[in-house]
Amino acid sequence: MFNRRTLIAATAAFGLSVSATALMAQNEQVTIGLALPSLTLDFFDQIRGAASAHAEDLGIELIIVDANGDSARQVDQVQDMISRGIDALVYVPAGATAAAVPVRAAQRAGIPVVTLDRNPPNAPGDTFIASDSVAGARNIGEYLVEMTGGTAKVAILQGQIGTTPEIARDQGLMEAFEGHPGMEIVAAQPANWLQDQGFNIAQDMLQANPDITVFVGRSDAPAMGAAQAIKVANIDHKIWVVGFDGLPVALEAVRDGSLDATATQQTNLMGRLSIDSALALLQGEELPAEQLLDVTLTTSENVQGFIENHP
Amino acid sequence: MEPIAKRMQKRPLLSAVVGWLKQITGPLIGLLLLCLVLSLMTDSFLTKNNLLNVMDQVTVLGVMAIGMTFVILIGGIDLSVGALLAVSTMVMGALNAYAGVPLPIAMLAGVMAAAIGGFANGVLVVQLGVPSFVATLAMMSIARGVANITTDGTQITGYSAWFSELSIIRYGGLLSATVAFFIFLALVCGVLLSYHTMGRKIYAIGGGSEVARLAGIRARAYTMWIYVFCGVTAGFGGVLLATRLDSSDPSAGLGWELDTIAAVVIGGASLSGGVGSIGGTVIGVLIIGVLRNGLNLIGISPFIQQIVIGLVIAFAVILDQLRLRRG
C-alpha cells in the first residue's frame, strides 16, 4: 500500500508543517481564504472541518465561503476575499466548469493558489491536491471483478457529468473491467453526487433491469441511496453496492453490511495539507504541480480502523 | 392605486423626480443603511475597487431582474429565467466551439434561443390561458433539458480573449463593457416605463387587465411581448455570464429565478402587479449584491450568511408593507 507517492506526500506534509511553524514564529497574522463548492456535500464539509481545526491550531485566520454549487457565485466570493486582503487562497472549484477565473484573479493580485479536488485545466493552481481517483476506482473495479467472478450486470450512478472526479473514476473502473467481458454495464445515469437522486435512479434502474447484480456509486451518497432502494425492492439475489469517498456515514454502512466497499479518501489530510501548502507557497517554496494522495479500498475487513481514526 | 392615477397626469420635472424618489424610499434607505453598517464593520467595503467589484457581480442578476420587473408589473411571474439563461449560454457556446460560428453571431443566436423560450411562455399564458406560475415552471424544466442536450451535459471552456475581456477591462478605470450594458439597459427601460405611454399602459394592465382592455389597451399583445422581453433579458444574462466565467455550463443559473424575483420584490414591487419600478429593482439588486459582498468581506460563516440573507428579504418586504399601510 505504501508506494513511493505516499512517501513523497508524507515527506512533503512533514516539511510543510515545519515551514508552517517557522512562519508562525514570525508572529504575523496570516489570513487564508478557503472557497468551497457546496457544504451540502459531506465530503467538502469534512474538508472544512479539518482545515479550520488545523488553521486554529496554527493560529491562522481562515475565511470560509460556500458557493452552493454555483460557479458564478464562487467567482464573486473569491473576488471578495481578494478585496478583503487574504494572503493565500485554497480553491475547490464548484460546478462542472472548474472556472479558471478565480485562479487568474488571485494570481493577478499576487496571491498564491492551492487548488483542491478539481483543477482548472487552462489555469491550474500553484499546486493541486487531490486523491488518486483513477487508482482508487481501479481498486474498486478489481474488487468487484473478484467478488462476482468476472460476471455481473453493472449499474452506475454517475457524478456530475464532465467533472474531474467523474471522469477519473470512470477511467479507473473501466481499466479494471478491461479483459473481463462478463462485466456488462447495463445502465448509467448521473445522480449528481446526491443520495436522494441515487435512491430514485437506482429504484428505476431495478424496475427496468431486475437482474442487476452490481451498483457502482461514483461517491458514497448515491451508493447509500442505491442500498436503500435495494432494501425497499425486496430483491431475491445478492447485489453488490460500492461507493467512493469513505464518508463517516458510509464507513458505518460498510461495517453494518449495507455497503460492500468504498474507497476512503484521506479527507482530513487533504484539509490540513491544503493549509500547509498555502503557507509553504507564502514562504516562497516550490511545490509539485500535483500532490496526489492515496485512496484505500475499504471493506468490512479493514473498516474498523478507518471509523476509529479517519485519515 | 394612486401612483397610477398620478402618472397619468402631466406634471413638471421636479415633481416627477420627487415622485420617483418617494416610490423607492424604502429600498433606498435600506441600501444606504446596509452600506453604512458594512463600512463600519470592515475597511475593505467602501473602496472604489470593491464597489466596482459589486457592480461586476450584480450585472447578470440585474439584467435579468429588469425583464422580471415588467413581468411582475403586469401581475405575472417567470420561473424560467434561470433555465433560459442556461439555454442562451449553451447555444452560444456550442455554436462557437463546435460549429465554428463567429462569436458575435453565436451571441445573438443564444439570446434568440432564450427569446423563443420567452415567446413560448407568452403563448401558454396569453393564448392558452395557463397561469404564468405553471406555464413558466414547465418552461423551466424544458429549457434546462434543452441546455443539457446541446452538449450532452458537458461544459464549454475558454472563449476568445476579447470576449472575456468584456467583463474584465474597466474603461476609464470604471466601467467594464458588461456593467455599462446593464446601466444602459436599466436607463432605457426606466425611462420607457416612467415617461412613455407604453409604460403607463403596462401599469394599467397590472392594475387590472380587464379595465385596461376596456380602456382600449391591447393587454394580450403587451403581455405576449413582455414574456418575450423577459426571455431576451435571460438570454443577455447567459451571454454576460459566459464572459464573466470564460465558460458555459448547462447547470448555470440554477435557482437564479428566485434571486431575480427576490431582487424585484425587495425593490418594492408587488407580486399582485401594478406596483414597482426599474429604479426600485436596481436598488433591490444592489441590496442583494452588497449584502453578499459585505458578508464575504467580514468573513461570516456560510451558514450564517444564508440566515442573514433570508432575514433581509423578509425585513425589506415587511418595511414596505408598513410604509404602504401608513402612506
HADDOCK unambig.tbl for C-alpha pairs under 7 A between the chains (distance, minus, plus):
assign (segid A and resid 63 and name CA) (segid B and resid 299 and name CA) 5.58 0.50 0.50
assign (segid A and resid 64 and name CA) (segid B and resid 301 and name CA) 6.46 0.50 0.50
assign (segid A and resid 65 and name CA) (segid B and resid 301 and name CA) 6.96 0.50 0.50
assign (segid A and resid 65 and name CA) (segid B and resid 302 and name CA) 5.60 0.50 0.50
assign (segid A and resid 66 and name CA) (segid B and resid 302 and name CA) 5.64 0.50 0.50
assign (segid A and resid 72 and name CA) (segid B and resid 245 and name CA) 6.72 0.50 0.50
assign (segid A and resid 76 and name CA) (segid B and resid 57 and name CA) 5.96 0.50 0.50
assign (segid A and resid 77 and name CA) (segid B and resid 296 and name CA) 6.50 0.50 0.50
assign (segid A and resid 80 and name CA) (segid B and resid 293 and name CA) 6.12 0.50 0.50
assign (segid A and resid 80 and name CA) (segid B and resid 296 and name CA) 6.08 0.50 0.50
assign (segid A and resid 80 and name CA) (segid B and resid 297 and name CA) 5.87 0.50 0.50
assign (segid A and resid 81 and name CA) (segid B and resid 296 and name CA) 6.64 0.50 0.50
assign (segid A and resid 81 and name CA) (segid B and resid 297 and name CA) 6.18 0.50 0.50
assign (segid A and resid 83 and name CA) (segid B and resid 44 and name CA) 6.38 0.50 0.50
assign (segid A and resid 83 and name CA) (segid B and resid 50 and name CA) 6.37 0.50 0.50
assign (segid A and resid 84 and name CA) (segid B and resid 44 and name CA) 5.59 0.50 0.50
assign (segid A and resid 84 and name CA) (segid B and resid 297 and name CA) 5.42 0.50 0.50
assign (segid A and resid 96 and name CA) (segid B and resid 155 and name CA) 6.63 0.50 0.50
assign (segid A and resid 96 and name CA) (segid B and resid 249 and name CA) 6.91 0.50 0.50
assign (segid A and resid 97 and name CA) (segid B and resid 155 and name CA) 5.94 0.50 0.50
assign (segid A and resid 97 and name CA) (segid B and resid 249 and name CA) 6.38 0.50 0.50
assign (segid A and resid 99 and name CA) (segid B and resid 245 and name CA) 6.25 0.50 0.50
assign (segid A and resid 101 and name CA) (segid B and resid 245 and name CA) 6.11 0.50 0.50
assign (segid A and resid 161 and name CA) (segid B and resid 153 and name CA) 6.32 0.50 0.50
assign (segid A and resid 161 and name CA) (segid B and resid 154 and name CA) 6.30 0.50 0.50
assign (segid A and resid 162 and name CA) (segid B and resid 154 and name CA) 5.22 0.50 0.50
assign (segid A and resid 162 and name CA) (segid B and resid 155 and name CA) 6.92 0.50 0.50
